[in-house]
Structure formats: C-alpha cells, structure tokens
Amino acid sequence: KTANISVTGDGNTVTPESISTDLNGVAVFTIYSTKAEVKTITAIIDGVTIASVPTVTFTHDVANQLSITQQPSGTATAGVAFAQQPVINVLDQFGNLVTDSSIVVTATGNADSTGVLKGLTDPVTATAVNGVATFSGVNYEVAEIITIGFAGAGLIPVVTSAAAGINVSPDV
C-alpha cells in the first residue's frame, strides 16, 4: 500500500514524501524541522487517514546567535537611563529562542565613540533568563550618536540599528 505523511507547522522536511509499506504494513519516514514547536503527524494509507494522530515536540538547537528584540531608545539624554532599554534574545542557528540559556550578554558602545556606555553593572551586562537578556539602567554620558553592540561567549553578536543610531543629547 502507498503511505503518505503530513506534518503541521513550519520548517518541516519529510523523507520520503511517499513510500510503499513493507510486507508487515510498515512504512518508515524521517521528519526534520528547523522550527521548535509541537507538530501533529497525519498518516494516509491508500487514501485512508489513520485515526491515530501522534504529536512530536521539536525543541531548539544549541545557542548560536543574539537578536535584538527591543531596540534601545533612538534618542536619549547624556547620563540619563534610556527610556526604552534593550532586550536581547539568545537564538539557535534556525532563529528559535533557546529557552534554557542563561548566558551573560555584554553591551558596548561603538569603537569610535568618545564616551563609555554605562549601566547598573560595569561592564554593562545582563544575564539571560529563559533565553532573554533584559538590560536596565543603560545610559551614555557624552552627547553624540552611538550604536551599541551585544555579545555573548561563543555567539554571533548583534549591533543596534546603525541607520539612525542613538542620538544622545546634552543634559541641560
């Protein structure tokens, strides 16, 4: 008999797409997915859907990169904490949130800036909780346009939007 498998969700690869069952009525498929989520598997044998519909939970891969979930404020006052603080996600190579990551993320100002990025810690760091690093108290003490880079051990770093930068005005 001819067997086909379908899988819900995104990022799926099923091989083979269709196969004949063996003498015992068994067909073996391999399912890969790049999306961490619960998948429902449906089997169809010679046009008849099998009543049993199992689910499989795909989880994230190892931490690979950082992503900015919330950009810091686009404008700020020198020496005053940014109104909107940066939030950084730890992702795997496929863009899934690595929910068991507790890596320390370090923030630094761009290399050609004249001031020093400040925060509640020195250096400016935030520890990821469930894969999310939320910064607080981040500020910059010199009036100029800056970007902020974020790095974590062994991960691909990320930089705030360089298009406009963060415009830090003097404290008057």
C-alpha positions in Angstrom: 0.0 0.0 0.0 1.1 3.6 -0.5 1.8 5.6 2.6 2.0 9.4 2.9 2.8 11.6 5.9 1.9 15.2 6.5 3.2 17.3 9.4 1.7 20.6 10.8 3.8 23.7 11.4 6.7 25.3 9.7 10.2 24.4 8.7 9.5 20.7 8.1 11.1 18.2 5.7 9.6 14.7 5.4 11.5 12.0 3.6 10.5 10.2 1.6 7.3 12.0 0.6 5.6 8.8 -0.3 6.6 5.1 0.2 5.1 1.7 -0.1 4.6 -0.3 3.1 6.6 -3.5 3.7 5.1 -7.0 3.9 4.0 -6.2 7.5 2.3 -3.0 6.5 5.0 -0.7 8.0 6.3 2.4 6.3 9.2 4.4 7.8 9.5 8.2 7.4 12.0 10.7 8.7 10.8 14.1 9.8 13.2 17.1 10.2 12.2 20.5 11.4 14.0 23.8 11.9 11.1 25.3 13.9 10.8 24.5 17.6 7.2 23.7 18.1 4.7 20.8 18.6 3.9 19.0 15.3 0.9 16.9 14.6 1.6 13.9 12.2 -1.1 12.6 9.9 -0.6 9.3 8.1 -2.6 8.4 5.0 -2.5 4.8 3.6 -4.0 4.3 0.2 -6.2 7.4 0.6 -7.4 6.5 4.1 -6.4 8.7 7.0 -5.2 6.8 10.0 -7.3 7.6 13.1 -4.3 7.8 15.5 -2.7 11.3 15.2 0.5 11.5 17.2 2.3 14.7 18.1 6.1 15.3 18.3 7.7 18.2 20.1 10.7 19.7 18.4 13.0 21.8 20.6 15.6 24.4 19.9 19.2 23.6 18.9 22.2 25.0 20.8 22.7 28.7 21.3 24.3 30.2 18.2 23.4 34.0 17.9 21.9 37.0 19.5 19.0 39.0 18.3 17.6 42.4 19.4 14.0 42.0 20.4 13.7 45.6 21.7 16.0 48.3 20.4 17.1 50.9 23.0 15.6 54.4 22.7 16.5 56.2 19.5 17.0 59.4 21.5 18.5 59.9 24.9 19.9 62.5 27.3 23.5 62.2 28.4 23.8 60.5 31.8 20.1 59.5 31.9 19.0 55.9 31.6 17.4 55.2 28.1 13.6 55.4 28.4 13.5 52.1 26.4 16.1 49.6 27.5 17.5 46.9 25.2 16.2 43.3 25.2 18.3 40.6 23.6 17.2 37.1 22.7 19.5 34.1 22.5 18.7 32.1 19.4 19.8 28.8 17.8 21.0 28.7 14.2 17.4 28.5 12.9 16.2 31.5 14.9 14.4 29.6 17.7 14.6 31.1 21.2 17.0 29.0 23.3 14.8 28.8 26.4 17.3 27.1 28.6 20.0 29.8 28.1 21.3 31.8 31.0 24.3 33.3 29.1 25.7 36.7 30.1 25.3 39.3 27.4 27.7 42.2 27.4 26.8 45.6 25.8 29.5 48.0 24.5 29.4 51.4 22.7 30.7 51.6 19.1 34.5 51.8 18.8 34.7 55.3 17.5 32.5 56.8 20.3 34.2 59.2 22.8 32.3 58.2 25.9 31.7 55.0 27.8 28.4 53.1 27.9 27.2 52.8 31.5 24.7 50.6 33.3 23.8 49.0 36.6 27.0 46.8 36.2 30.5 47.5 34.9 30.9 46.2 32.3 27.3 46.6 31.2 25.8 43.1 31.3 22.5 41.3 31.5 22.1 37.6 32.2 19.6 35.8 30.0 16.6 34.2 31.8 14.9 31.6 29.6 16.9 32.9 26.7 16.0 36.6 27.2 18.5 39.2 28.4 16.8 42.3 29.6 19.0 45.3 30.3 18.3 48.1 32.8 19.9 51.4 33.6 21.8 51.6 30.4 22.9 55.2 29.6 25.6 57.1 27.8 27.4 60.2 29.2 28.5 62.1 26.1 26.3 63.9 23.6 26.9 62.1 20.3 25.3 59.5 18.0 26.2 55.9 19.0 25.4 52.3 18.4 25.5 49.5 20.9 27.0 46.1 20.3 25.8 43.0 22.2 28.0 39.9 22.6 27.8 36.6 24.5 30.5 33.9 24.7 30.7 31.8 21.5 27.6 33.5 20.0 27.3 35.7 16.8 27.0 39.2 18.2 24.4 41.9 17.1 24.5 45.7 16.9 21.7 48.2 17.3 20.3 49.8 14.2 23.1 51.8 12.6 20.8 53.7 10.2 19.9 56.4 12.7 21.9 55.3 15.7 21.0 56.5 19.2 21.1 60.3 19.3 22.4 61.3 22.8 21.7 64.9 23.6 23.5 67.0 26.2 22.0 67.1 29.7 20.8 70.7 30.1 
